[in-house]
Amino acid sequence: MGQGARIRTRIGVALAGALILIAGVVLYVEHRRTEAFFKPANLLARFPAENGSALSIDLKALRAAGLLAPARGSEEPEYKKFLDGTGLDYRRDLDLVIASFSPSGNYFIARGRFDWKKLREYAAQQGGSCYENLCRMQGSRPERRISFLPLRDDTIALAVSADDLAASRLLHSGAPVMAHIPAEPVWLSVPGSVLREPGSIPRGLRIVLSALTRADRVVVTAGMAGSSVEARLDATCRNADDARALASQLRTTTATLKDAVASDKEASQDDLARMLAAGTFDSAGNRATGKWPIGKGLIESLTAGI
C-alpha cells in the first residue's frame, strides 16, 4: 500500500471514529433529555396548579407483570367505537398515564404508540376540528370539551374541560413539584377537601372509606408485594390524635364489612368486598396507614369489557 493510500485509510478511520463519537454523544443527550422529560415531577409540573387529585399508572410495568391481559368479554360500545376509529388500545399501546383532576378540568399525559393521522381523523368524524397540532371535539355533555395534541411523537396531552383549548395548557411546565412522589406503578393522591365533597366517595365504598374525610391528604398506591399485588394507604392528618382516630375508625368499618362478607353469600362472592374486608390499619405520628391484598381476579373484573 502506497503512502497516499495509507494516509487516506487513516483519515477514513479517524472520520469514522469521529462520526461514531458524535452519534454516541447525540444518543446520550437524547436519552438524558427523554429521561428528564418523563420524570414524574416534571410531568406533574405541566398540570394546572390547583388543589385537585393526581393519578399515575405505569401500564408497561402492569403489562410486564401479566396484569393487563386482553379483555375476555366484549368491549363497551363507546370504547369499541373509539378503538375502531383510532386503533388505540390502552392495554397494548400505552406505557404510562399520569393525570390531574382539578376544578378547571381533567388533564392527562400519556406515553405510548399513537397513530396521529387516525386520531385527527377520529376528531373530525366526531364533528370536531384540528388546527395545526391541536384537535378539539365535543364530549358526552356540553360542558365536556375534549382537546388533545402531541407533546412528542410518543406522548399525547389530553384535556376534558369546558375550555376546548385546555390541552394547550400542558405544553409548558409550571412551578416544580416538590412533594414526595410514590415509586409504585399505580398511585392516587387525593386532598381531604375533595373527599369531603358530597358524593365524592362511591356509594359501594362509603362504609369503609368515609373515615378518610378526616385526613388532609390521602395517597393510595398499588404495587407488587412478593408474588402478589398490594394496595397501600398513607393518610396525612392534622395531628397524631386524628391519625389514631382515623386508623381506629377504618378498623371498625372493616370489621363490619368482614362480618357482612362472612354472613352474606352474595357479598362473599364480591372480589372488591373481600379485598376491602381484608384491610389492616395502623398509625404513627400524624399519619394513618393501611394495606389491602389485591387478587388478580379483582383486577380482571374491574377492567373487563374495556
C-alpha positions as CSV (number, residue, x, y, z in Angstrom):
1,M,0.0,0.0,0.0
2,G,1.4,3.4,-1.0
3,Q,1.9,6.4,1.3
4,G,-1.1,8.2,-0.1
5,A,-3.4,5.1,0.4
6,R,-2.2,4.7,4.0
7,I,-3.0,8.4,4.7
8,R,-6.4,8.1,3.1
9,T,-7.1,5.0,5.2
10,R,-6.1,6.7,8.4
11,I,-8.2,9.7,7.5
12,G,-11.2,7.4,6.9
13,V,-10.7,5.6,10.2
14,A,-10.5,8.9,12.0
15,L,-13.6,10.2,10.3
16,A,-15.5,7.0,11.1
17,G,-14.4,7.2,14.7
18,A,-15.5,10.9,14.9
19,L,-18.9,10.0,13.5
20,I,-19.3,7.2,15.9
21,L,-18.3,9.5,18.8
22,I,-20.8,12.2,17.6
23,A,-23.6,9.7,17.2
24,G,-22.9,8.4,20.7
25,V,-23.0,11.9,22.2
26,V,-26.3,12.7,20.3
27,L,-27.8,9.4,21.6
28,Y,-26.7,10.1,25.1
29,V,-28.0,13.7,25.1
30,E,-31.3,12.5,23.6
31,H,-31.5,9.7,26.3
32,R,-31.0,12.3,29.1
33,R,-33.5,14.7,27.5
34,T,-36.1,11.9,27.3
35,E,-35.3,10.7,30.9
36,A,-35.8,14.3,32.2
37,F,-39.0,14.8,30.2
38,F,-40.6,11.7,31.7
39,K,-39.6,12.3,35.3
40,P,-42.9,12.3,37.2
41,A,-42.1,15.6,38.9
42,N,-41.6,17.2,35.5
43,L,-44.8,15.8,34.1
44,L,-46.9,16.8,37.1
45,A,-45.4,20.4,36.8
46,R,-47.3,20.7,33.5
47,F,-50.7,20.4,35.1
48,P,-52.7,23.4,36.4
49,A,-51.6,24.4,39.9
50,E,-54.9,23.7,41.5
51,N,-56.0,21.8,44.6
52,G,-57.0,18.5,42.9
53,S,-56.3,14.8,42.7
54,A,-53.4,13.2,40.8
55,L,-53.2,9.7,39.4
56,S,-50.3,7.8,37.8
57,I,-50.4,4.3,36.1
58,D,-47.3,2.6,34.8
59,L,-49.1,0.4,32.2
60,K,-45.8,-1.0,30.9
61,A,-45.0,-2.4,34.4
62,L,-48.5,-3.8,34.8
63,R,-48.3,-5.4,31.4
64,A,-44.9,-7.0,32.3
65,A,-46.5,-8.4,35.4
66,G,-49.3,-10.0,33.4
67,L,-52.0,-7.7,34.8
68,L,-53.2,-6.3,31.5
69,A,-54.2,-9.4,29.6
70,P,-56.6,-8.9,26.7
71,A,-60.3,-8.5,27.7
72,R,-62.2,-11.7,27.6
73,G,-65.6,-10.2,27.1
74,S,-67.0,-7.7,24.5
75,E,-65.9,-4.1,24.8
76,E,-68.3,-1.4,25.8
77,P,-69.9,0.1,22.6
78,E,-68.4,3.6,23.1
79,Y,-65.0,2.1,23.8
80,K,-65.2,-0.2,20.8
81,K,-66.1,2.8,18.7
82,F,-63.1,4.7,19.9
83,L,-60.8,1.6,19.2
84,D,-62.2,1.2,15.7
85,G,-61.8,4.9,15.0
86,T,-58.3,5.4,16.3
87,G,-56.7,2.0,16.5
88,L,-55.6,2.9,20.0
89,D,-55.9,0.2,22.8
90,Y,-54.5,1.2,26.2
91,R,-53.7,-2.4,27.1
92,R,-51.3,-2.7,24.1
93,D,-50.3,0.9,23.1
94,L,-49.9,2.9,26.3
95,D,-46.9,2.7,28.6
96,L,-47.7,5.4,31.1
97,V,-50.6,7.6,32.0
98,I,-50.4,10.5,34.5
99,A,-53.5,12.6,35.2
100,S,-54.7,15.6,37.2
101,F,-58.4,16.1,38.2
102,S,-58.9,19.7,39.2
103,P,-61.7,22.4,39.2
104,S,-60.8,23.6,35.7
105,G,-61.0,20.1,34.2
106,N,-59.4,16.7,33.9
107,Y,-55.9,16.6,32.3
108,F,-53.9,13.6,31.0
109,I,-50.4,13.0,29.7
110,A,-49.9,9.5,28.2
111,R,-46.8,7.9,26.7
112,G,-47.2,5.2,24.1
113,R,-47.6,4.5,20.4
114,F,-50.0,6.8,18.6
115,D,-51.3,6.9,15.0
116,W,-51.7,10.7,14.9
117,K,-53.4,10.6,11.5
118,K,-56.1,8.3,12.8
119,L,-56.6,10.4,15.9
120,R,-57.1,13.6,13.8
121,E,-59.5,11.7,11.5
122,Y,-61.4,10.5,14.5
123,A,-61.8,14.0,15.9
124,A,-63.2,15.2,12.5
125,Q,-65.6,12.2,12.3
126,Q,-67.0,13.2,15.7
127,G,-67.7,16.7,14.5
128,G,-64.5,18.2,15.9
129,S,-61.7,20.0,14.2
130,C,-57.9,20.3,14.2
131,Y,-55.7,23.4,13.8
132,E,-52.0,22.8,13.5
133,N,-51.3,20.2,16.3
134,L,-54.4,20.9,18.5
135,C,-57.6,18.9,18.0
136,R,-60.9,19.6,19.6
137,M,-64.2,17.7,19.8
138,Q,-67.4,17.6,21.9
139,G,-67.5,15.2,24.8
140,S,-70.5,13.4,26.3
141,R,-72.0,16.7,27.7
142,P,-71.9,20.3,26.5
143,E,-69.5,21.3,29.3
144,R,-67.2,18.5,28.5
145,R,-64.9,19.6,25.6
146,I,-62.1,17.2,24.6
147,S,-58.8,18.6,23.3
148,F,-55.6,16.8,22.6
149,L,-52.2,17.4,21.0
150,P,-48.8,15.7,20.7
151,L,-46.1,16.7,23.2
152,R,-43.7,14.4,21.4
153,D,-44.2,11.7,18.8
154,D,-44.7,9.2,21.7
155,T,-46.6,11.4,24.1
156,I,-50.2,12.9,24.0
157,A,-51.6,15.7,26.1
158,L,-55.4,15.5,26.5
159,A,-57.9,17.5,28.5
160,V,-61.6,17.3,29.2
161,S,-62.8,20.8,30.2
162,A,-65.3,23.5,29.4
163,D,-62.3,25.2,27.7
164,D,-61.8,23.5,24.3
165,L,-58.2,24.7,24.2
166,A,-57.3,23.2,27.6
167,A,-54.8,20.7,26.3
168,S,-52.6,23.5,25.2
169,R,-52.0,24.3,28.9
170,L,-49.9,21.2,29.1
171,L,-47.4,22.4,26.6
172,H,-45.3,24.1,29.2
173,S,-44.1,23.3,32.8
174,G,-45.1,25.4,35.8
175,A,-43.6,25.5,39.2
176,P,-41.5,22.4,40.2
177,V,-43.4,19.8,42.2
178,M,-41.6,19.4,45.5
179,A,-44.0,16.8,47.1
180,H,-42.9,13.2,47.6
181,I,-43.9,11.1,44.5
182,P,-44.6,7.4,45.1
183,A,-42.4,4.9,43.3
184,E,-45.2,2.2,42.9
185,P,-46.6,1.6,39.4
186,V,-50.0,2.9,40.4
187,W,-50.8,5.7,42.8
188,L,-53.6,8.2,43.5
189,S,-53.2,11.3,45.6
190,V,-56.4,13.0,46.9
191,P,-56.7,16.1,49.1
192,G,-59.1,15.8,52.1
193,S,-61.1,18.7,50.8
194,V,-62.1,16.6,47.8
195,L,-63.1,13.6,49.9
196,R,-65.3,15.8,52.0
197,E,-67.3,16.9,49.0
198,P,-70.8,15.3,48.8
199,G,-70.8,12.2,46.6
200,S,-67.0,12.1,46.2
201,I,-66.8,8.6,47.6
202,P,-68.7,5.9,45.6
203,R,-71.7,4.5,47.5
204,G,-70.3,1.0,47.4
205,L,-67.1,2.1,49.2
206,R,-68.6,4.6,51.6
207,I,-68.9,2.3,54.5
208,V,-65.2,1.7,54.5
209,L,-63.7,4.9,53.2
210,S,-66.0,7.6,54.7
211,A,-63.5,7.8,57.6
212,L,-60.9,9.2,55.2
213,T,-62.7,12.6,55.3
214,R,-60.7,13.2,58.5
215,A,-57.4,13.4,56.5
216,D,-55.7,16.4,55.0
217,R,-54.4,14.3,52.1
218,V,-54.8,10.6,51.2
219,V,-52.3,8.7,49.0
220,V,-53.2,5.2,47.8
221,T,-50.6,3.1,45.9
222,A,-50.6,-0.3,44.4
223,G,-47.6,-2.5,43.7
224,M,-46.1,-5.9,44.0
225,A,-45.6,-7.4,47.5
226,G,-43.6,-10.5,46.8
227,S,-45.6,-12.5,44.2
228,S,-48.9,-10.7,45.0
229,V,-50.3,-7.3,44.5
230,E,-51.0,-5.0,47.4
231,A,-52.7,-1.6,47.8
232,R,-51.4,0.7,50.5
233,L,-52.9,3.8,52.1
234,D,-51.0,6.7,53.6
235,A,-53.2,9.4,55.1
236,T,-51.7,12.6,56.5
237,C,-53.8,14.1,59.3
238,R,-53.6,17.3,61.3
239,N,-52.2,15.6,64.4
240,A,-51.4,12.2,66.0
241,D,-54.9,12.1,67.7
242,D,-56.6,12.4,64.4
243,A,-54.4,9.7,62.8
244,R,-55.2,7.3,65.7
245,A,-58.9,8.0,65.4
246,L,-58.8,7.5,61.6
247,A,-57.0,4.1,61.9
248,S,-59.4,3.0,64.6
249,Q,-62.5,4.0,62.5
250,L,-61.1,2.2,59.5
251,R,-60.5,-0.9,61.6
252,T,-64.1,-0.7,62.9
253,T,-65.8,-0.3,59.5
254,T,-63.6,-3.0,58.0
255,A,-64.7,-5.4,60.8
256,T,-68.3,-4.6,60.0
257,L,-67.7,-5.3,56.3
258,K,-65.8,-8.6,57.2
259,D,-68.9,-9.7,59.2
260,A,-71.1,-8.9,56.2
261,V,-68.8,-10.9,53.8
262,A,-68.9,-13.9,56.2
263,S,-72.7,-13.9,56.6
264,D,-73.9,-12.8,53.2
265,K,-73.4,-15.2,50.3
266,E,-73.6,-12.5,47.6
267,A,-71.1,-10.3,49.4
268,S,-68.7,-13.3,49.9
269,Q,-68.5,-13.7,46.1
270,D,-67.7,-10.0,45.5
271,D,-64.0,-9.6,44.9
272,L,-64.0,-5.9,45.9
273,A,-65.8,-6.6,49.1
274,R,-63.5,-9.4,50.0
275,M,-60.5,-7.2,49.3
276,L,-61.7,-4.3,51.5
277,A,-62.6,-6.7,54.3
278,A,-59.0,-7.9,54.4
279,G,-57.6,-4.4,55.1
280,T,-55.3,-3.8,58.1
281,F,-54.6,-0.4,59.6
282,D,-52.1,1.4,61.9
283,S,-51.0,4.9,62.8
284,A,-47.6,6.6,63.5
285,G,-47.4,10.3,64.4
286,N,-49.8,12.3,62.2
287,R,-50.1,9.5,59.6
288,A,-52.6,6.6,59.3
289,T,-51.6,3.7,57.1
290,G,-53.3,0.7,55.8
291,K,-52.9,-2.1,53.2
292,W,-55.2,-4.5,51.3
293,P,-54.2,-7.6,49.2
294,I,-55.4,-7.4,45.6
295,G,-56.2,-10.6,43.8
296,K,-55.7,-10.9,40.1
297,G,-59.4,-11.8,39.7
298,L,-60.4,-8.4,41.1
299,I,-58.1,-6.6,38.6
300,E,-59.6,-8.6,35.7
301,S,-63.2,-7.9,36.9
302,L,-62.5,-4.2,37.2
303,T,-61.1,-3.9,33.7
304,A,-63.5,-6.4,32.0
305,G,-65.1,-5.1,28.8
306,I,-62.8,-2.1,28.3
